């Protein structure tokens, strides 16, 4: 049976540094009529499992350890004794939600998960969180980007960019190397394609994401080497 992608949208409140933020989250389900993998089981296990139905959950993969990525992970996984996967650098964040348990699998860059007739390739995309990952499915022409990249650009945490240089390095060096028609399926918002977003990258690198709209602008044009000046590395040679 051919694999397909399904979306479940959940709603809730996330507390970041004492401030509550209302959010909607996308939980992605990849699989066929028999088995699935769940990505970012946000907070409503009942709603997610209703969509899964009688299919077997093989794994719950968390693209970050943040509460709105892991809130329903244990309950969704436990129904079928599935494994929970998280990058080890996000374990401290995981512990803020789950104090008495740990994920089953420590994900690493270039790791692989299989479900139905497709493969999900792990790509380290830190920035919003130190252990942020994306999952690329070439067969389905989609990349699941968590908070790293969304329809409106690089994702934020509580309205801020915790490590923007790292995040832009992840986007430029990993996500924007994918085919232009690759679907970008994030933890928040609607889908978009790599080709829709890539033309904005130079503006992000040159400071448009953090620039004060009211501040006067220097019209000297783009930086001749914006990636280096901003601390952004797009490849192993960019040291």
Protein Blocks (a to p, Z undefined) as FASTA:
>chain_A
ZZddddddddddddeehiacdddddddddddfkbccdehifklmmlmmmmnmmaccfbdc
dfbfcfklmmmmmmmmmmnopacdddfklmmmmmmmmmmbccfbdcdehiacdehjbccd
ddddehjbmkbccdddfknopacekjmpcfkbccdeehiafblmlmmmmmmmmmmmpcfk
lccddfedcdddfklmmmmmmmmmnopmmpcfkbccdfebpafblmlmnopafbfklZZ
